[in-house]
Each structure stands twice: as C-alpha cells, then as structure tokens.
Amino acid sequence: MSHRFPPCTPGAQALSRRRFVQGIALGGIAASGLPTLAQARASQLPLAGQPLVLAGPELDLSIGQSLVNYTGRARRAITVNGSLPAPILRFREGDDLTIRVHNTLDVDTSIHWHGILLPANMDGVPGFSFHGIHPGETFTYRYRLLQNGTYWYHSHSGAQEQVGLYGAMIVEPRDAAPKTWDREHVILFSDWTDLDPHRLLARLKKSAHYYNRRKLTVPDFFADAREHGWAATLEDRKGWGRMRMSPSDLADVNGFEYTYLANGMTPASNWTGLFTPGERVLLRLINGSAMSYFDLRIPGLKLTVIAADGQPVEPVSVDEIRLAVAETYDVLVEPAEDRAYTIFAQNHDRSGYARATLAPRAGMSAPVPEPDAPVYLTMADMGHDHGTHGDHSQMNHAADPHASHGGHDAHAHHGAHAGHAMAGMAMQAHPVSETGNPHVDMQTMTPTPRLDDPGIGLRDNGRHVLTYAQLRSTFPDPDGREPSRTIELHLTGHMERFSWSFDGIKFSSAEPLRLIYGERVRIVLVNDTMMEHPIHLHGLWSDLEDEAGQFLVRKHTITIPPGTRRSFRVTADALGRWAFHCHLLYHMETGMFREVRVEESA
C-alpha cells in the first residue's frame, strides 16, 4: 500500500468552500523555506507554471516525496523527479524504451503506462507478473512503442495516484506528416486533497454521503410538487428512500474536499499556455484525477476533437467535452483575437472547477464562468421505467440466454448482445450472484446504450456537447471478425457500505475472466449503480460499438453512465494477466476490479 500521509490539522475543515474550489495562488511545489524531501533536487524542479519535460528513449525517473501547498498548509506529495504532475515524457513510435524507475520512498511503488500496448510484465500492476518496486530498488521498464498519441502514466500501488504520482506521455508518429497545428500544450487535470487518502476512504466507508451537501430539502419537495404534482413527487421520494440513496450523489468526493488542478496548479494560480493570434493550437487534454469527471469548455472558442484516448478520430467540432477519469482527448482551437481565453473544467456535480488560460502574453486572464447549477439524478437516468424504483422485490433475476455472467463461456451471434432490454422489449436480466447480495443495493431494469446522450448536467444547456455517438475512428474495425462469444458483466455496488464490484463479486472473491489468445470477444457492461464508472482494460484495445453492434471508436477507457448498457469488442492479442477495473480510485480499491487472463488455450 502507499505511504500514509499526515492527517489534516484540526482547522482544515474551517477552510472556506471557495478556498477548496480555487486553491491558493502559491500552489504547486512548496516555496522557499519548505524544503523538498527524499532526494528531490531543487535543480530538477521546473519553473513555476512550466512542466518538466523529459525525452526518451532512455531516461531515469526518481519517485520520492516533496512538500506541496495548495490550500495554505504544506503537505507531503509523491513526486517524480521532484515534479507534480510527474514530468511530461516524450517519445517516438517505434522507440525501444529503457526507463529506469528509482524508488526513494519507504514503501513499494509502481508505474502503469495507461493505454500503452506492451508485454504484461512491463504493465506495472503489482501482483500481475510484476512484484512492484520495493523501497531502495530500481526497476527497468523495457518495451517497444507500437502506437502514437496522447497517453499518461500513474502509480498502481495503493492510493499514490491520488497524491501526485501521475504524468503525461506523448508519443509522436514514426513517420510524421506535416502537422496541422502551429503550437501545442499538454493540460493534465487532477484532484488534490490534503487528507491522507486512506483516511478519506475510511470516511467514505463510515458515511458514503459525507460530501453530499446538496440533498433535497422540504422546500425542494414543495417546488417539485408544484411542477410535477403531489403524487409523482411523493412516489419519486419514496423510490429514493427505498434505495437509501440521494439523487444529488453524483460524486463520492467533490469540491468540498478537493482542490482541482490544471498541470499541478490551482485555479487561483492560473496555469497559462501561450499562443500567437491566428495560430492553430493543439491541446492534449488528460484527466489524471482520482475521482473527478470534468466538463470542459473554452468560452469564445470551438473545440475540434481529432483524437480520443490517443487514437485519431474524424474531426468533430463542439463547445464542451466531458472528460471521464483516465480519458484523453486531442482538440484543436484557433484563438484569433489578441486576448486571453479561460479553459474552464467544472467537476460534474458542480461543486468546484479547474481553470487554466490561453493567452498571447504571460500574466493575462479572462473572466471565469460561474459553475452551472447543481444537477440531480432521475429514475430515468438509472434505467428504471414505468415507475420501477429498484427495490429488489420488483427485480427480475432470470439468466440472460445470450451472454455469460462472470466470465463463463457463451457463444453469441452478431447482434445478440443487444438483447431484449436494448430493444425495449422486456426487463434486463441479472446474474444470480446479485440476488440477495448484501453488496448490491440496486439494479437497472431498462438500460440502453445512450451513446448520443451528453450526460447528466449537460443536456439542453445551450452548448454543443461531445457524445460517444459523434466519435468515429479514422480507420475501419482493425480486426473485422465477428466476436465468437459475449461476456456480460454488471457494475454493482452498495452506496451505504461504499462497496463496489462486478456482478456483486468483489475482486478478492472473483475468478479471472479467461480469454483465448487470438479470439475476438464482445464485452457488455451493464451499470446497476447510480454512479458513472470509467472502465479501463489493460493491455488490449476496447473497440466501442454502436447500438447496432457496428464498430464506432477505439478507446482504452469507456465511461458507463447509470442505467446504461454498452458493448465493445476485444481482440485477445496479448498473452498474460491484465487488470480490468473502474478507474475511480476508491471504487477500484474497494472491489470493482477483475483480472483478465489471456492464455494459449482453455
């Protein structure tokens, strides 16, 4: 597990909400008088606001501790070469990498290369063909880069990802055509807490709604009754009561605890990327947070999306993008005026934001928008139809004849994964492991893909918001075969217990999902929870399908909103043991994690 950090001082909770939302102007690695720790040399620290950049193919990374100050109090963070975020790593496709990682901590650590195709023993997940990097040890990662694009790297040990061990990884094409942009900036968004992450998780285990400070009140009830009628409003409140949930619980941890960062700088610190008016600027956007979805826009500029998760897509122009945890997007902007533009990334429950600036000159700024009004879940958001409110006595637990639950083999013809629920013909079936399970507190009954839905809080907001339905890879299905079988998994949890799993089975009790080397498999994910989950499969691409089962876009992380059923194809072309998990850190830590094992034969 990761190092335990000093707890918040007694006065920490007295900080105003505005302080947590905006941070302090100092930000970043602590100023003079607060020495860095554990062999983080001052000469390694980047200038304020300037990311540390290292170029390969051979380099050294030193993982240690440094003092940081984002809220007025110094705290220890885990840093790489004294930098938070970790340095931007730049390579070229086809490079044979040699990356020596030195652990100067007093606990084990690791680095996972998110979205990168490589041998299983180089993937960086302790316990999966890799023992981790012990204190004082150096581990050398060696692999050839088989792809290009925008990626990132982070720890897969304990909660180190929460406290600073994450950075951008940029891979240039081997045979680069002339660039269609004049300048580029990498912008990595993250969330920071002064609280020891283990204490934060313990707080959630004791009270999962600890940070939910926008629960519906009696005046809200009367307002809803005036708009929707007494009977409908009363039935809605009773439904939430039966599920012991709150419709305002969009984020387990939010701006009442987190300070949101852009390239390691608080909103008050205002990270700034420069441009010359008339230039085309590429922004490499990375969500490297532990728990936070960001809705990003730049008032006054259109965002032309040209890549998702490192892979090129047909250009699509939008006003706003929802960045799920662990996703990356490349966007082009064309700031024509000689003025500053605000890069505004509000978290999806509207309790805080990260902020940066594009400007012709340093020191400029633009108005920062007010966060949108808070949003609330509805029963329709969670896939409950015709007044079904999710208490288990109303659930249908029949087995789905078209899919295997929990990874058991099943064969399916093309289109069978869509099933009766996607066609709206009948209720969704659920695995028997969910029945009577104390770690499952709800089930969706009429899930659909909703690929054209911008998401909760983004509908009808007057802005053109990117959806998965708009993403089209610039290449056809790279495999082309129909899947030989379908594996269906349900995302499950219990909010009050803060317990998360697949099919109601936590990782500690689950069998691996076994794939045969070379086969093409369809994976269907059904979200039986009220939370949105970004699901990441290591080592293999996830080829997202549309509602008709046709290839849509290649990704390494696919977000699954409440009440949805989404499918993707996987080609098992990499032998070994691979992690498959929700990328919300505390969901992964509490059980929403599986092993995928690619083997030569059954």
C-alpha positions in Angstrom: 0.0 0.0 0.0 1.1 3.6 -0.4 2.6 5.8 2.2 0.3 7.2 4.8 0.4 11.0 4.9 -0.1 13.3 7.9 -3.8 13.9 8.6 -5.4 17.3 8.2 -4.9 19.6 11.1 -7.9 20.4 13.2 -8.5 23.7 11.5 -8.6 22.2 8.0 -12.4 21.9 7.9 -12.7 25.6 8.8 -11.3 26.5 5.3 -14.0 28.1 3.2 -15.5 26.3 0.3 -14.1 29.0 -2.0 -10.6 28.1 -0.7 -11.1 24.4 -1.7 -12.5 25.3 -5.0 -9.9 27.9 -6.1 -6.9 26.9 -4.0 -4.3 29.5 -3.1 -2.2 31.4 -5.6 1.0 29.7 -4.4 0.1 26.2 -5.4 2.5 23.5 -6.5 5.8 22.5 -5.0 6.3 24.4 -1.8 8.0 27.8 -1.8 11.4 28.6 -0.2 11.5 27.8 3.4 9.7 24.5 2.8 12.5 22.1 1.6 11.7 19.2 -0.7 12.1 15.7 0.6 13.5 12.3 -0.3 16.2 13.2 -2.8 14.0 15.6 -4.9 16.7 18.0 -6.1 16.0 21.7 -6.5 17.7 21.7 -9.8 15.0 19.2 -11.1 12.1 21.5 -10.2 10.5 23.2 -13.2 9.9 26.9 -13.2 6.5 28.0 -11.9 3.9 27.0 -14.4 6.3 25.3 -16.8 6.1 21.5 -17.0 9.2 19.4 -16.6 9.7 17.6 -20.0 11.9 14.5 -20.5 12.6 12.9 -23.8 13.5 9.3 -24.5 14.1 6.6 -25.5 16.3 6.2 -22.4 15.7 8.1 -19.1 15.6 7.9 -15.3 12.7 8.6 -13.1 13.1 9.0 -9.3 9.9 8.6 -7.2 10.1 10.4 -3.9 8.3 12.9 -1.7 8.1 16.7 -1.8 6.2 19.3 0.2 3.3 20.9 -1.7 1.0 23.7 -0.7 -2.4 24.0 -2.4 -4.6 25.2 0.5 -2.4 27.2 2.8 -0.9 24.1 4.5 2.1 22.2 3.5 1.5 18.5 2.8 3.7 15.7 1.5 3.1 14.5 -2.0 4.6 11.7 -4.1 6.5 13.3 -6.9 8.6 12.1 -9.8 12.0 13.9 -10.2 10.6 16.5 -7.8 7.7 17.4 -10.0 3.9 17.3 -9.6 2.5 16.3 -12.0 5.3 13.9 -12.9 7.3 15.0 -15.9 5.9 15.0 -19.4 7.6 12.1 -21.2 8.1 12.5 -25.0 8.9 9.5 -27.2 8.6 8.4 -30.8 6.6 5.5 -32.1 8.9 2.6 -32.7 11.3 3.6 -29.9 12.8 0.8 -27.8 12.3 2.4 -24.4 14.6 1.9 -21.4 13.0 3.7 -18.3 14.8 3.2 -15.0 12.5 3.9 -12.1 14.2 4.5 -8.7 12.1 4.2 -5.6 13.3 6.5 -2.8 10.1 6.0 -0.8 9.9 3.8 2.3 7.0 1.8 0.7 6.5 -0.1 -2.6 5.6 1.9 -5.7 4.9 1.3 -9.4 4.2 2.9 -12.7 1.5 1.8 -15.1 1.6 3.1 -18.7 -2.0 3.8 -19.3 -3.3 2.8 -22.7 0.1 1.5 -23.9 0.5 -1.9 -25.6 3.4 -3.7 -24.0 4.3 -7.1 -22.5 2.4 -8.0 -19.4 5.4 -7.9 -17.1 6.0 -4.2 -18.2 2.5 -3.1 -17.5 3.2 -2.0 -13.9 0.4 -3.6 -11.9 1.8 -5.3 -8.7 0.7 -8.9 -8.3 0.2 -9.3 -12.1 3.6 -10.6 -13.5 5.3 -7.8 -11.6 6.3 -7.5 -7.9 6.2 -3.8 -7.6 9.2 -1.6 -6.9 10.4 -2.1 -3.4 12.0 0.8 -1.3 15.5 1.5 -2.5 15.0 -0.6 -5.6 15.3 0.3 -9.3 13.1 -1.4 -11.8 13.8 -1.0 -15.5 10.9 -0.9 -17.9 11.8 -2.1 -21.4 9.4 -2.2 -24.3 8.9 -1.0 -27.8 6.3 1.7 -28.6 3.8 0.3 -31.0 1.5 3.3 -31.2 1.4 7.1 -31.1 -0.8 9.7 -29.5 -1.6 11.3 -26.1 -1.4 8.9 -23.1 -0.5 9.1 -19.4 1.2 7.2 -16.6 0.4 6.7 -13.0 1.1 4.6 -9.9 -0.9 1.3 -9.5 0.2 1.0 -5.8 -2.3 1.8 -3.1 -3.5 5.4 -3.4 -0.4 7.0 -4.7 -2.2 8.2 -7.8 -4.3 10.5 -5.5 -1.2 12.2 -4.0 0.8 13.1 -7.1 2.1 10.1 -9.0 0.7 10.8 -12.4 2.1 12.4 -15.6 1.6 12.8 -19.4 3.1 10.6 -22.0 3.2 11.9 -25.6 4.2 9.6 -28.5 5.0 11.2 -31.8 4.2 9.2 -35.0 7.1 7.3 -36.5 6.6 8.8 -40.0 5.0 12.2 -39.1 3.1 14.0 -41.8 3.3 17.8 -41.6 1.5 19.0 -38.5 -1.8 20.7 -38.9 -1.2 22.9 -35.9 1.3 25.6 -35.0 1.7 25.0 -31.3 0.7 22.5 -28.7 0.1 22.4 -25.0 -0.4 19.4 -22.7 -3.1 20.0 -20.0 -3.4 17.4 -17.3 -6.4 17.8 -14.9 -6.3 16.2 -11.4 -7.9 16.5 -7.9 -5.9 17.1 -4.7 -6.9 16.5 -1.1 -4.9 17.5 2.0 -6.4 14.4 3.7 -4.5 11.1 3.8 -6.2 9.1 1.0 -6.6 6.1 3.4 -8.4 8.3 5.9 -10.6 9.7 3.1 -11.6 6.1 2.1 -12.3 5.3 5.8 -14.5 8.4 5.9 -16.5 7.1 2.9 -16.8 3.6 4.4 -18.3 5.2 7.5 -20.5 7.6 5.7 -20.7 7.3 1.9 -22.7 10.5 1.7 -20.2 12.5 3.7 -19.5 15.0 0.9 -23.1 15.1 -0.4 -24.1 18.6 0.9 -26.8 19.2 -1.7 -29.5 16.8 -0.6 -33.1 17.7 -1.5 -34.9 19.6 1.2 -38.6 20.2 2.2 -38.8 23.4 0.1 -37.4 21.3 -2.8 -40.3 18.8 -2.3 -42.9 21.6 -2.5 -41.3 23.1 -5.5 -41.2 19.7 -7.3 -44.8 19.1 -6.3 -45.9 22.4 -7.8 -44.1 21.4 -11.1 -44.8 17.7 -11.3 -47.8 17.1 -9.0 -48.0 15.7 -5.5 -48.4 12.0 -6.4 -45.5 11.9 -8.8 -43.2 13.8 -6.3 -44.2 11.6 -3.4 -43.6 8.5 -5.4 -40.2 9.8 -6.5 -39.1 10.5 -2.9 -40.4 7.1 -1.8 -38.4 5.4 -4.5 -35.2 7.1 -3.4 -36.0 6.2 0.2 -36.4 2.6 -0.7 -33.0 2.5 -2.3 -31.5 4.5 0.6 -29.9 6.8 -1.9 -29.9 10.5 -2.8 -30.4 11.9 -6.3 -27.7 14.5 -5.6 -25.0 11.9 -5.1 -23.2 12.3 -8.4 -19.6 12.3 -7.0 -18.4 10.4 -3.9 -15.7 13.1 -3.3 -16.2 16.6 -4.6 -15.2 20.3 -4.3 -16.0 20.3 -0.6 -12.8 18.2 -0.2 -10.9 18.5 -3.4 -8.8 21.3 -4.9 -8.9 20.9 -8.7 -5.6 21.3 -10.6 -4.5 22.0 -14.1 -0.9 21.0 -14.7 -0.5 20.9 -10.9 -1.7 24.5 -10.5 -4.9 25.7 -8.7 -7.5 27.9 -10.3 -6.0 30.9 -8.4 -2.5 30.0 -9.7 -3.9 30.1 -13.3 -1.6 27.9 -15.4 -1.2 29.7 -18.8 -0.4 28.4 -22.2 0.8 31.0 -24.8 -0.3 31.5 -28.4 0.0 34.0 -31.2 -3.3 35.2 -32.5 -4.2 33.3 -35.7 -2.3 30.1 -34.7 -3.9 26.7 -34.6 -3.2 25.3 -31.2 -3.4 21.6 -30.3 -4.5 20.9 -26.7 -3.7 17.5 -25.4 -6.3 17.1 -22.6 -5.8 14.4 -20.0 -8.0 13.6 -17.0 -5.5 12.2 -14.5 -7.7 12.7 -11.4 -8.5 10.0 -8.9 -12.3 10.5 -8.7 -13.4 13.5 -10.7 -15.2 13.9 -14.1 -14.6 17.3 -15.7 -16.9 19.1 -18.1 -14.5 21.3 -20.2 -15.1 24.3 -22.4 -13.3 27.4 -23.5 -15.8 30.3 -23.8 -15.3 32.0 -27.2 -13.6 29.0 -28.9 -14.8 25.9 -30.7 -13.1 22.6 -29.8 -12.3 20.4 -32.8 -11.7 16.9 -31.5 -9.2 15.0 -33.6 -8.2 12.1 -31.2 -9.7 10.1 -28.3 -7.6 8.0 -26.0 -4.6 8.6 -28.3 -6.3 7.3 -31.4 -7.3 9.5 -34.3 -11.0 10.3 -34.9 -12.8 12.1 -37.7 -12.8 15.8 -36.7 -15.9 16.9 -34.8 -16.4 20.5 -33.6 -18.1 21.0 -30.2 -18.4 23.6 -27.4 -17.9 21.2 -24.5 -16.4 17.9 -23.6 -17.0 15.6 -20.7 -13.6 14.2 -19.6 -14.2 10.9 -17.8 -11.4 9.8 -15.4 -8.4 8.4 -17.4 -9.7 9.6 -20.8 -7.6 11.8 -23.1 -8.7 14.0 -26.0 -6.7 15.9 -28.5 -8.5 19.1 -29.6 -7.6 22.0 -32.0 -8.5 25.6 -31.2 -8.0 28.7 -33.2 -7.8 31.8 -31.0 -7.9 34.6 -33.5 -8.2 37.6 -31.1 -5.4 39.2 -29.1 -6.9 38.4 -25.8 -7.0 35.7 -23.1 -9.4 32.7 -23.1 -10.3 30.7 -20.0 -10.1 26.9 -20.0 -12.9 26.0 -17.7 -13.3 22.5 -16.4 -16.0 22.1 -13.8 -16.5 18.9 -11.9 -19.7 17.1 -12.9 -21.6 17.8 -9.6 -20.8 21.5 -10.0 -19.0 21.9 -6.6 -15.7 23.1 -8.0 -13.5 23.5 -11.0 -10.1 23.5 -12.5 -9.1 26.6 -14.5 -6.3 27.5 -16.9 -5.8 30.2 -19.5 -4.7 30.5 -23.2 -3.2 33.9 -23.7 -0.9 35.8 -26.1 1.2 37.0 -23.2 2.0 35.8 -19.7 0.0 37.4 -16.9 -3.2 37.8 -18.8 -6.5 36.3 -17.7 -10.2 36.2 -18.8 -13.4 36.0 -16.9 -14.0 32.7 -15.2 -17.6 31.4 -15.7 -19.8 30.6 -12.8 -20.3 26.8 -12.4 -23.6 25.6 -13.8 -26.4 24.9 -11.4 -26.2 21.6 -9.5 -27.9 18.7 -11.2 -29.9 15.7 -9.8 -30.4 12.2 -10.9 -33.7 10.9 -12.0 -35.1 7.4 -12.1 -34.9 7.5 -15.9 -31.2 8.2 -15.6 -30.8 4.9 -13.8 -32.7 2.9 -16.3 -35.9 2.4 -14.3 -39.0 2.5 -16.5 -42.7 2.9 -15.7 -42.2 3.8 -12.1 -39.9 0.9 -11.2 -37.8 2.2 -8.4 -35.2 -0.5 -7.8 -36.2 -2.3 -4.6 -35.2 -5.9 -5.1 -38.6 -7.4 -4.7 -39.5 -5.9 -8.1 -36.4 -7.2 -9.9 -36.3 -10.0 -12.5 -33.3 -12.3 -11.9 -33.7 -14.6 -14.9 -30.5 -15.5 -16.6 -29.7 -13.8 -19.9 -29.5 -16.6 -22.6 -27.3 -14.5 -24.8 -24.4 -13.7 -22.5 -22.2 -15.3 -19.9 -22.1 -13.6 -16.4 -18.9 -13.5 -14.5 -16.8 -14.7 -17.5 -18.2 -18.1 -18.2 -18.1 -19.1 -21.8 -21.1 -18.5 -24.0 -21.5 -18.1 -27.8 -23.5 -15.4 -29.4 -24.4 -14.4 -32.9 -23.9 -10.9 -34.2 -26.4 -8.5 -32.6 -27.4 -10.9 -29.8 -25.6 -8.7 -27.3 -28.2 -6.0 -27.9 -30.7 -8.3 -26.2 -34.3 -7.6 -25.3 -33.5 -4.7 -22.9 -31.8 -2.7 -25.5 -34.7 -3.2 -27.8 -37.1 -2.1 -25.1 -38.9 -5.4 -25.3 -38.5 -6.6 -21.7 -36.7 -6.1 -18.4 -32.9 -6.5 -18.1 -31.8 -9.9 -16.7 -29.2 -10.0 -13.9 -26.6 -12.6 -12.8 -27.7 -14.8 -9.9 -24.7 -13.6 -7.9 -26.6 -10.3 -7.4 -29.7 -12.0 -5.9 -29.9 -11.4 -2.1 -26.4 -9.9 -2.2 -25.7 -7.5 0.7 -23.2 -5.7 -1.5 -25.8 -4.8 -4.2 -28.3 -2.1 -3.4 -30.0 -1.6 -6.8 -30.4 -2.9 -10.3 -31.2 -1.2 -13.6 -34.2 -2.7 -15.4 -34.4 -1.0 -18.8 -30.8 0.0 -19.7 -29.9 1.4 -23.1 -26.6 2.5 -24.6 -27.5 6.2 -24.7 -24.4 6.9 -26.8 -25.9 10.1 -28.1 -26.6 11.4 -24.6 -24.2 14.2 -23.5 -24.7 13.1 -19.9 -26.3 14.2 -16.6 -26.0 18.0 -16.3 -25.1 18.6 -19.9 -28.4 18.1 -21.6 -30.1 21.1 -23.2 -27.5 23.5 -21.7 -27.3 25.6 -24.9 -23.9 24.3 -25.8 -22.9 21.6 -28.3 -21.5 18.8 -26.1 -19.5 15.9 -27.4 -21.1 12.4 -27.2 -19.7 9.0 -27.9 -22.1 8.7 -30.9 -20.1 11.5 -32.6 -16.7 9.8 -32.3 -15.6 7.8 -35.4 -12.2 6.3 -35.7 -10.4 7.3 -38.9 -9.8 3.6 -39.6 -12.2 0.6 -40.0 -12.6 -2.1 -37.4 -8.9 -3.2 -37.1 -9.9 -6.9 -36.6 -13.0 -7.2 -38.8 -14.2 -10.6 -37.3 -17.5 -11.0 -35.6 -17.0 -11.9 -31.9 -17.2 -15.6 -31.2 -18.8 -15.1 -27.8 -20.1 -12.5 -25.4 -19.2 -11.8 -21.8 -21.7 -9.7 -19.9 -20.6 -8.0 -16.6 -22.7 -5.8 -14.3 -21.2 -2.9 -12.5 -22.5 -3.2 -9.0 -22.3 -1.5 -5.6 -23.8 -0.6 -2.3 -23.7 3.1 -1.6 -24.2 2.9 2.2 -21.5 0.3 2.6 -19.3 2.0 -0.1 -18.7 -1.4 -1.6 -18.1 -1.8 -5.4 -17.8 -4.9 -7.6 -18.6 -6.6 -10.9 -21.7 -8.9 -10.7 -21.8 -8.3 -6.9 -18.5 -10.2 -6.5 -15.5 -8.2 -5.2 -12.1 -8.8 -6.7 -10.9 -10.7 -3.7 -13.6 -13.4 -4.4 -13.7 -13.3 -8.2 -12.3 -15.7 -10.7 -10.3 -14.3 -13.6 -12.0 -13.6 -16.9 -10.2 -16.1 -19.3 -9.7 -15.2 -22.9 -8.0 -17.5 -25.5 -5.1 -15.9 -27.4 -6.3 -14.6 -30.8 -10.0 -14.7 -30.2 -12.4 -11.8 -30.7 -14.8 -11.3 -27.8 -17.7 -8.9 -27.1 -17.9 -7.5 -23.6 -21.2 -6.0 -22.5 -21.2 -3.8 -19.4 -24.5 -3.0 -17.6 -24.4 -0.3 -14.9 -26.6 -1.4 -12.0 -25.4 1.6 -9.8 -26.3 5.3 -9.6 -22.7 6.3 -10.3 -20.9 6.8 -13.6 -17.9 4.4 -14.0 -14.9 4.8 -16.3 -13.9 1.2 -17.1 -10.3 0.5 -18.2 -8.9 -2.7 -19.7 -5.1 -3.0 -19.6 -3.1 -4.4 -22.4 -5.9 -4.7 -25.0 -7.9 -2.2 -27.0 -11.6 -1.7 -26.4 -13.5 -1.2 -29.7 -16.7 0.6 -28.7 -19.8 -0.5 -30.7 -22.9 1.5 -31.6 -26.4 0.3 -30.9 -26.4 -2.0 -33.9 -23.2 -3.6 -32.9 -21.1 -1.8 -35.5 -17.5 -0.6 -34.8 -17.6 3.1 -33.6 -14.3 4.1 -32.0 -11.2 2.6 -30.4 -10.6 3.5 -26.8 -8.7 2.4 -23.7 -11.3 3.7 -21.2 -15.1 3.7 -21.7 -17.4 5.5 -19.4 -20.6 3.7 -18.4 -23.3 6.2 -17.0 -26.0 5.0 -14.6 -28.7 2.9 -16.3 -26.7 2.2 -19.5 -25.7 -0.9 -21.3 -22.7 -0.5 -23.6 -20.6 -3.0 -25.5 -17.2 -3.2 -27.0 -15.1 -5.8 -28.8 -11.7 -7.0 -27.7 -9.1 -8.9 -29.6 -7.1 -11.1 -27.2 -3.7 -10.5 -28.9 -1.5 -10.1 -25.8 -0.7 -13.0 -23.6 -0.6 -12.6 -19.8 -2.5 -11.3 -16.8 -4.2 -7.9 -17.3 -6.1 -5.6 -14.9 -9.7 -4.6 -15.7 -11.3 -2.1 -13.4 -13.2 1.0 -12.7 -10.8 4.0 -12.8 -12.5 5.8 -9.9 -9.7 5.1 -7.4 -11.8 4.3 -4.4 -14.1 2.1 -6.4 -11.2 0.1 -7.6 -9.7 -0.1 -4.1 -13.0 -1.4 -2.7 -13.6 -4.2 -5.2 -14.6 -3.1 -8.8 -11.6 -4.9 -10.3 -11.1 -8.1 -12.2 -8.2 -10.0 -13.7 -8.4 -10.7 -17.4 -6.1 -13.7 -18.3 -5.2 -14.2 -21.9 -4.0 -17.8 -22.4 -2.8 -20.0 -25.2 -5.7 -22.5 -24.7 -8.7 -23.1 -22.5 
